[in-house]
Amino acid sequence: MTLKLYAHPFSSYCQKVLTALYENGTPFELRKLAHDDPQVMAEFAALWPIKRFPLLVDGSRTVMEATVIIEYLGLVYPGPVRLLPAAPLAALEVRAMDRFFDNYISTPQQKIVFDSMRPEADRDPLGVADARAMLDTAYGWLNDVMAEREWAAGDHFSLADCGAAPFLFYADWTHRIGPAYPHVLAYRKRLLARPSFARAVDEARPYRSYFPLGAPDRD
């Protein structure tokens, strides 16, 4: 039975899962979420009333949350690239880095973007300042970590890199990763060169006008 992924190509969390799928050449059907396709939107809402994407459907099973989807794929549809190591401590390091990118790169980045979409009177300048400070702190920590690593958890591309790729991609658009963080910039460049993520980026190009802060003319 064909896997179905309810997702949008421009979403960072969807790109996280798409990168994992492309890494292993896992066949799936993209059910693209778009307001001009009410049938797909209705299917999605019926499957997952919380309506947060991506959502994976495998027969009668629905799997929500990007990290859990990637772990599920590794268990049920393993491919040549193992995105979560078998060794428990190595797997724990991957999961720790995955949580770092979710909580300290993606969350503050999205805070800034979502705030820009509010009416002027409803904006939260203090919250945005805190989010920018968090990103600077996270960039600094990551810069030290990546000084001695090729990928997020060491020598091998993993689940953590699937998340790091889109989150650092959009974070640099939102709060520029400056020259003070050369190892983060070099890591971001390696992620963009990874064929699986490069494919996700290319598929999202038609939607760049959606970026609320204005997509820069690069990447």
N, C-alpha and C positions, 0 to 999 in steps of 0.2 A: 504494500500500500504506500502511495506517495506521501512523503512528509509535506505538510503545508505550513508555511511561515507567514503569519499575519504581521506585516511590517511596512515601514516606509523607508526608501533608500537614503533619505537625507538625515534620518534619526541616528544619533551616535550609538544608542543602545542596540538599534537594529544592525548597524554596521558591525558592532561587536560580534553578533551572532553570524552575520553574513561572512565575516572574515574567517570564522571557525569552519563554516560550511565550505567555503572556497579552499581553505587549507587542505581539506581532505577530499575534495571533489564529491561531496555528498549530494546526491540528487534531491531536489525539493521543488515544490511549487510555491512561488511567491504570490501571496494574496495581498496585493498592494492596497494599503489603506488610503483612501482618498474620499473626500466629501462628495465628489461627483460620481461615486460608485456606491450608492446606498445599499446594494445587496451585500457587498463585502463588509461594509460597516455594520450592517445588521447581524451578519454571521459572527463577526468579531464580538459585538456587544453581548450576543446570546452565549457565546463561549466563555467570556470573561467580563462580567459586569463592571469590574474596576476600570476596564478600558485603558490599560497601560500596555504598551507594546515594547518589544516583540512578544508574540505568542506562537508556540509551536504546537501543531496538532499531528499526532501519530495515531491514526485509527481512532479509537475511542478515548485515547489519552490526550489531555492537554497539559502542556508544560509552560509555565510562566516564569518570567525573570531571566534576563540574558545569561547570567552566570549559571543558573540551574539548567538552562537549555543546553549550554555548551557541555556541562558535565553529563547530561543525559545523552547527548550525541556520542560522547566518548564511551559510555557504557553500552549503548544499544546499537549504535552505528559506528563502531571504531574504524578509523582509517589509518593510513601510513604515518600521519603526524599525531603523536600522542600529546594532547594539550594539557593533560594533568598527569604528572609522573606517578609511577606505581609505588615508589618509595614514600612512606607516610610523611617523613620530615620534609622531603623535597616538595611533595604535594602541598604541605602546610605553607611553605614559602611562597608557592604560586598563589595560593588562596589569600595570603596576607598581602601580597602585592596587588592582587585583584581588588581587594577591599580598599587599599590605598588609592588606586586610580578612581574607583567609584566614589569614595567619600571625600577625598581631598583634592581631586582634579575636576571630576565631572560635576559634583554637587555645587561647589562655589561658581564654577563656570556657568552652569545653568541658572543659578541665582541672578547673576548679572544680566544674562539674556532675558530671562522672564521679567525681571524688573523693568527692562527697557520697553516691554510690551504693555505695561500698565499706563493708564492715564497719568499725566504729570502729577496731579494732586495725590495720587495713590502710591507714588514711588517711595522707596526706602533707601535713601542715600547712605545711611549708617550701615544697613545690611550689605549694600553693594561694596562699601569701603572694607567691611570685614571680609567679604568674599575675595576681594582683590588681595588683601593682606594674607589670607589663607593660601591663595595661589602662589604668592611670592615665597611663603614659607615652604610650601610643598615643592616648588621648583628647586629651592635650595637643598632640601633633603634629598630629592631625587637626583640632583646633580652629583652629590657625593656618592650615592649608591651606584649610579651608572658609570662612574669613573673607572670601575673595575668589572663591568658586565657588558656583554653584547646585548642581551635581552633582559627583560624585567627580573627574571628569577635566576639568571645565570647564562649558560651557554646555549640553551635550547628555547626556541619559540614556544610559547605556552598560552594558556587561557588568559594569563595576566596581560600578555602583549595584545591579545584580541581586544581587550578593553582599553589599554593604553593608547592604541593607534587612533581611534576616533576621538578619545577624550583629549589627548594632547593636540590633535589636529584642530579641534574647535577651540580649545583653550588658548592656543596661540593667536587665533583670530580675535578672541575676546579680551585677553590680557596678555600682551605679547611676551613671549619667552625671550628675554634679552640676552646680550652677549655675556652677561655674568654667569650664565648657565650653559656653557658650551657642551657639556656631556648630555644635557637634556635635548639641546638642539640636534646634536649628532644622532641621538637615539630616535628622535622624531623623524629625522631624515631616513634612517634605516627602516623605520616602520612604513614610511611612504613608498619606499622602494620594494617592500615585500609584495609579491604579485597578488596575494589574496586581498590585502588591504588596498592596493592600488586599483584593483578591480572595483571594490566597493566605492572608492572615491570617484572613479570615472562614472559609475552608474548614478552617482548623486549629483554630478555636475549640472544637469538640467534644472535642478531645484535650488541653485545657489542664491537666486533672488529672494528666496524665503528667509534667508538669515537676517534676523531683525536688526543687527548692528551693521549690516552691509558686509558682504563677503569681500575680502581683499583680493586683488588681482594677482594671485600667486597660488602655489600648490596645485 
